[in-house]
Amino acid sequence: MTHRTHTPPSPPRARAEIDLGALRANVRALRARVGVGTALMAVVKSDAYGHGMVPCARAAREAGAEWLGTATPQEALALRAAGVGGRLMCWLWTPGDPWRDGIEAELDMSVSAMWALREVVEAAREAGRPARIQLKADTGLGRNGCQPADWPELVAAALAAQEEGRVTVTGLWSHFARADEPGHPSIAAQLDVFHEMVAYAEKQGVEPEVRHIANSAAALTVPESHFDLVRAGVATYGISPSPELGTSRDFGLRPVMTLSASVALVKQVPAGHGVSYGHQYLTPQETILGLVPLGYGDGIPRHASGRGPVLVGGAWRRVAGRIAMDQFVVDLGHDTVEPGAPAVLFGPGDRGEPTAQDWADAADTIAYEIVTRIGPRVPRVYSGETAENSALGGTGASE
């Protein structure tokens, strides 16, 4: 008989700690900001901006978000498969997508063009039940959405399909291009176009449950854009949509993700020693180097080589040399830490660590990208769960 010795699990080389308590507090803060009469949609697309879609969706619901939003139908259907109920909208459809599955899952599905309306009507015919659709207007973003010149045709066709019992038009909506730029004239211009397109549709007989155009930036700073519903994306995760608008703290929000790793190696090297590929960094003196086991394979932006900030041994360090696929180096100077010591790349910032915005500045990008790009090789570890979320499987790796 073979006896096996139980080996306790080793600590992860890296982890993304997701504070669901902070997420719920952010949702409550956003609900208070938009006020009575305006519903809140928590956007959980792209794996909840890298935070883990299912646990975050459940936490947002618990905190009072009346709607959830995803980009793709596959994301929305995955939420339904996980048992997440309630109003759920998805907007990035392509020809041949699973419209019938969306109908049967009771999704609110965005329609921006005649081809999409034709496909959803055919799916409703096959399903034997009407589809819930929301008509999207292109008010100036120039991305998805129906142009004003094509709006009368789409509205007329949607109303005809509704009369036939194939669809129910539940919403009219659009999206800002520059709401993160305070006072930009395009904001008022898009609002004017949205008012006109909504008024036209309603005059023709559309009776939407919700009209919405506000994203996180507009939800926080453009109250006249709130209408019946606001869509809170990055703000749900405690990140300001733009440094020009204010910090997370200015808006009463707390970043939800803390990314850290265990230092893998500490060693002393002489002055003039090259560090990482290309030797873009040469040690200026005899120094101690620390190896952090995260790299661009985990979503750490290579553009932040030589600039990305890390809290190690109680002090800020900068990435020394190039960020590689699986690792990067920090110069500890005359300090030393033990292997296994924490290296915190970003978090809320109130414990001395950098923030996602600090990394965005270092990589010349936006904080949205920093958190969203953290890959599946980094386990998500959840805290602040309710009994309900935990019982439904909210812990563990990202879902």
C-alpha positions in Angstrom: 0.0 0.0 0.0 1.4 3.4 -1.0 1.1 6.2 1.5 1.0 9.7 0.0 2.1 12.7 2.0 -0.1 15.8 1.7 1.8 18.7 0.4 0.3 22.1 1.3 -0.3 24.3 -1.8 2.5 26.7 -2.5 1.8 30.4 -2.6 1.1 31.7 -6.1 3.9 33.5 -7.9 1.4 36.3 -8.5 -2.2 37.1 -7.7 -4.8 39.7 -8.5 -6.8 40.4 -5.3 -10.3 41.4 -6.1 -12.1 43.3 -3.3 -15.8 42.7 -3.9 -16.6 44.8 -0.9 -15.0 47.8 -2.7 -17.0 46.9 -5.8 -20.3 46.9 -4.0 -19.4 50.2 -2.3 -18.6 51.7 -5.7 -21.9 50.6 -7.1 -23.7 52.2 -4.1 -21.7 55.4 -4.6 -22.6 55.5 -8.3 -26.3 54.8 -7.5 -26.3 57.7 -5.1 -24.7 60.0 -7.6 -27.2 59.3 -10.4 -30.1 59.6 -8.0 -33.7 58.5 -7.9 -35.3 57.8 -11.3 -32.2 56.7 -13.1 -31.2 53.1 -13.2 -27.5 51.9 -13.1 -26.0 49.3 -15.5 -22.8 47.7 -14.3 -20.8 46.8 -17.3 -19.0 43.5 -16.9 -17.6 43.0 -20.4 -14.1 41.6 -21.1 -14.2 39.5 -17.9 -15.4 42.5 -15.9 -12.4 44.6 -17.1 -10.1 41.8 -16.0 -11.6 41.4 -12.5 -13.7 38.2 -13.1 -17.1 38.5 -14.8 -19.3 36.2 -12.7 -18.3 37.2 -9.2 -18.3 40.9 -10.1 -21.7 40.6 -11.8 -23.2 39.0 -8.7 -21.6 41.6 -6.4 -22.9 44.5 -8.5 -26.4 43.0 -8.5 -26.2 42.6 -4.7 -25.3 46.3 -4.4 -28.2 47.5 -6.4 -27.3 47.6 -10.1 -30.5 47.1 -11.9 -28.9 46.2 -15.2 -25.7 44.4 -16.3 -24.0 45.0 -19.6 -21.7 43.0 -21.8 -20.2 43.5 -25.2 -20.6 40.1 -26.8 -23.5 37.7 -26.7 -21.1 35.0 -25.6 -20.3 36.9 -22.5 -24.0 37.5 -21.7 -24.9 33.8 -22.3 -22.0 32.8 -20.0 -23.6 34.9 -17.2 -26.9 33.2 -17.8 -25.3 29.8 -17.7 -23.8 30.8 -14.3 -27.2 31.6 -13.0 -27.0 35.4 -13.1 -30.5 36.7 -13.7 -32.1 40.1 -14.1 -31.9 42.6 -17.0 -28.8 42.0 -19.1 -27.9 43.9 -22.3 -25.3 43.0 -24.9 -24.4 45.2 -27.9 -21.6 43.8 -30.1 -23.3 41.5 -32.5 -21.9 40.2 -35.8 -23.7 38.4 -38.6 -24.6 34.8 -37.7 -24.3 35.4 -33.9 -26.6 33.4 -31.6 -29.7 35.7 -31.7 -32.1 32.8 -30.9 -30.0 31.9 -27.8 -30.2 35.5 -26.8 -33.9 35.6 -27.1 -34.3 32.4 -25.1 -31.9 33.8 -22.5 -34.1 37.0 -22.3 -31.3 39.3 -23.2 -31.8 42.9 -24.3 -29.9 43.0 -27.7 -28.6 46.0 -29.5 -29.6 46.6 -33.1 -27.7 49.2 -35.1 -28.5 48.3 -38.7 -31.1 46.6 -41.0 -29.1 43.4 -41.3 -29.2 42.9 -37.5 -32.9 43.6 -37.4 -33.5 41.0 -40.1 -31.5 38.4 -38.3 -33.1 39.0 -34.9 -36.6 38.9 -36.5 -35.8 35.6 -38.2 -34.5 34.2 -34.8 -37.7 35.4 -33.1 -39.7 33.6 -35.7 -37.8 30.4 -35.1 -38.0 30.8 -31.3 -41.7 31.5 -31.3 -41.3 34.5 -29.0 -40.4 38.2 -29.4 -36.9 39.5 -29.0 -36.1 42.4 -26.7 -34.1 44.9 -28.7 -32.6 48.3 -28.2 -31.9 50.6 -31.2 -28.5 52.2 -31.1 -28.0 55.7 -32.6 -24.7 56.9 -33.9 -24.7 60.5 -32.5 -21.1 61.2 -33.3 -18.8 58.4 -32.1 -18.6 57.0 -35.5 -18.4 53.4 -34.3 -21.4 51.1 -33.9 -24.8 52.6 -34.2 -27.2 53.8 -36.8 -26.5 57.1 -38.7 -29.2 59.8 -38.4 -29.8 59.5 -42.2 -30.6 55.8 -41.8 -32.6 56.2 -38.6 -36.1 56.6 -40.1 -35.7 53.3 -42.0 -34.5 51.4 -39.0 -37.2 52.8 -36.7 -39.9 52.1 -39.2 -38.8 48.5 -39.7 -38.4 47.9 -36.0 -42.0 49.2 -35.4 -43.3 47.0 -38.1 -41.5 44.0 -36.6 -43.0 44.9 -33.2 -46.5 45.1 -34.7 -46.0 41.6 -36.0 -45.0 40.4 -32.5 -41.4 39.6 -33.4 -39.6 42.2 -31.3 -40.2 44.6 -28.4 -38.2 47.8 -28.6 -37.1 48.2 -25.0 -34.5 51.0 -25.4 -32.9 53.8 -27.4 -29.3 54.4 -26.8 -26.0 55.9 -27.9 -22.4 56.4 -26.7 -20.2 59.5 -26.2 -16.9 59.9 -27.9 -15.2 62.4 -25.6 -17.1 62.5 -22.3 -13.7 62.1 -20.5 -12.7 65.5 -21.8 -14.4 68.1 -19.5 -16.4 70.7 -21.5 -15.5 69.3 -24.9 -18.1 70.7 -27.4 -18.8 67.3 -28.8 -20.5 66.3 -25.6 -23.3 68.9 -26.0 -23.4 68.2 -29.8 -24.0 64.5 -29.2 -26.6 65.2 -26.6 -28.5 67.4 -29.1 -28.4 64.7 -31.8 -29.5 62.0 -29.3 -32.5 64.2 -28.2 -33.5 64.6 -31.9 -33.2 60.9 -32.7 -35.0 59.8 -29.6 -37.8 62.4 -30.2 -38.2 61.1 -33.8 -38.4 57.5 -32.7 -40.9 58.3 -30.0 -43.0 60.4 -32.4 -43.2 57.4 -34.7 -44.5 55.3 -31.9 -41.5 53.8 -30.0 -42.1 53.6 -26.3 -38.8 52.7 -24.8 -38.3 51.5 -21.2 -34.9 53.2 -21.1 -33.0 55.8 -23.0 -29.3 56.0 -22.3 -26.1 57.6 -23.5 -24.0 58.1 -20.3 -20.8 56.1 -19.8 -18.7 56.3 -16.6 -17.3 59.7 -17.4 -20.7 61.2 -18.2 -22.3 59.4 -15.3 -19.8 61.2 -13.0 -19.7 64.7 -14.6 -22.6 65.2 -17.1 -25.8 65.0 -15.1 -28.0 66.2 -18.0 -27.0 63.0 -19.9 -28.4 60.5 -17.3 -31.8 60.0 -18.8 -33.3 56.7 -17.6 -30.1 54.7 -17.3 -26.4 55.2 -17.0 -23.7 52.6 -17.9 -20.9 52.4 -15.4 -18.0 50.6 -16.8 -14.5 51.3 -15.4 -16.0 53.3 -12.5 -17.6 50.2 -11.2 -14.1 48.9 -10.6 -13.0 52.1 -8.7 -11.0 53.6 -11.5 -11.5 57.2 -12.7 -12.3 57.3 -16.4 -9.9 60.2 -16.9 -7.3 61.9 -14.7 -8.6 65.2 -16.1 -11.9 64.5 -14.5 -10.6 63.7 -11.1 -9.1 60.8 -9.2 -11.0 57.8 -7.9 -10.9 59.3 -4.5 -12.4 62.5 -5.8 -15.5 60.5 -6.9 -15.7 58.5 -3.8 -14.6 55.3 -5.5 -12.0 52.7 -4.5 -10.0 50.6 -6.9 -11.0 46.9 -6.7 -7.9 45.1 -8.0 -4.5 44.8 -6.3 -1.8 43.1 -8.4 1.2 41.6 -6.6 3.8 38.9 -7.0 6.4 37.1 -4.8 10.0 38.2 -5.4 11.6 35.1 -7.1 15.3 36.0 -6.7 17.5 38.5 -4.9 21.2 38.9 -5.8 24.1 41.4 -5.7 25.7 42.5 -8.9 28.7 44.8 -9.7 28.5 48.3 -11.1 28.0 48.4 -14.9 26.1 45.1 -15.0 23.5 44.8 -17.8 20.0 44.0 -16.9 17.5 42.1 -19.1 17.3 42.0 -22.9 19.2 44.6 -24.8 21.0 45.9 -21.7 19.0 49.0 -21.8 19.7 49.4 -18.1 23.2 49.2 -16.6 23.6 49.2 -12.9 25.1 52.6 -11.8 26.9 51.0 -8.9 27.2 47.7 -7.0 23.6 47.0 -6.3 21.0 44.4 -5.3 18.5 43.2 -8.0 15.2 41.7 -7.3 13.4 39.4 -9.9 9.6 39.8 -10.1 7.9 36.9 -11.9 5.4 38.8 -14.0 5.8 39.9 -17.6 4.0 40.8 -20.8 2.7 37.2 -21.0 0.7 38.2 -17.9 -0.4 41.5 -19.3 2.3 43.7 -17.9 2.8 46.3 -20.6 6.2 46.1 -22.2 5.9 49.8 -23.1 6.4 50.5 -19.3 10.0 49.0 -19.5 12.3 51.2 -17.4 9.3 53.2 -16.0 6.7 50.9 -14.4 6.5 51.4 -10.6 6.6 48.6 -8.0 6.4 48.7 -4.2 9.1 46.3 -2.9 10.5 46.4 0.6 8.4 49.4 1.6 9.7 51.6 -1.2 8.8 52.4 -4.8 11.1 50.9 -7.4 11.1 51.2 -11.1 11.4 48.4 -13.6 15.1 48.1 -14.5 15.5 47.4 -18.2 13.0 45.6 -20.4 10.0 43.7 -19.2 10.2 40.2 -20.6 7.4 37.7 -21.3 7.5 36.2 -17.8 9.6 38.5 -15.6 11.2 41.8 -14.9 13.8 43.2 -12.6 13.9 46.0 -10.1 17.0 47.6 -8.7 16.8 47.6 -4.9 20.0 49.7 -4.4 21.5 48.9 -1.0 18.2 47.5 0.3 17.5 43.8 0.4 14.5 41.6 0.8 14.0 37.9 1.2 12.9 35.8 -1.7 9.1 35.5 -1.5 8.7 39.1 -0.3 5.7 40.9 -1.9 6.1 43.1 -4.9 3.0 45.2 -5.4 2.5 46.6 -8.8 -0.7 48.4 -8.2 -3.7 48.7 -5.9 -5.9 51.4 -4.3 -2.8 53.4 -3.4 -3.6 54.1 0.2 -1.0 51.7 1.5 1.9 53.3 -0.4 1.6 51.2 -3.5 1.3 52.5 -7.0 -2.1 52.6 -8.7 -3.3 51.4 -12.1 -3.2 55.0 -13.2 0.5 55.2 -12.3 1.1 52.2 -14.6 -1.0 53.8 -17.3 1.1 56.9 -17.1 4.3 54.8 -17.3 3.0 53.0 -20.4 1.3 56.0 -22.0 -2.1 54.4 -22.0 -5.3 54.4 -19.9 -6.0 52.6 -16.6 -8.8 50.7 -18.3 -6.1 48.8 -20.3 -3.9 48.1 -17.4 -6.5 46.1 -15.4 -8.2 44.6 -18.4 -5.1 43.1 -19.9 -4.0 41.1 -16.8 -4.1 37.6 -18.2 -5.6 34.3 -17.0 -2.2 33.0 -15.8 -2.7 35.4 -12.9 -5.2 33.9 -10.5 -8.0 36.1 -9.2 -8.4 35.8 -5.4 -11.7 37.3 -4.0 -12.3 39.0 -0.7 -15.3 40.8 0.7 -17.8 38.1 -0.5 -21.3 37.7 0.7 -22.5 34.3 1.8 -24.7 34.2 -1.4 -21.8 35.0 -3.8 -19.5 32.5 -2.1 -22.2 29.8 -2.1 -22.6 30.3 -5.9 -18.9 29.8 -6.6 -17.5 33.3 -6.5 -14.1 32.4 -5.2 -11.0 31.1 -6.9 -9.7 31.8 -10.4 -11.2 34.3 -12.7 -14.4 33.1 -14.3 
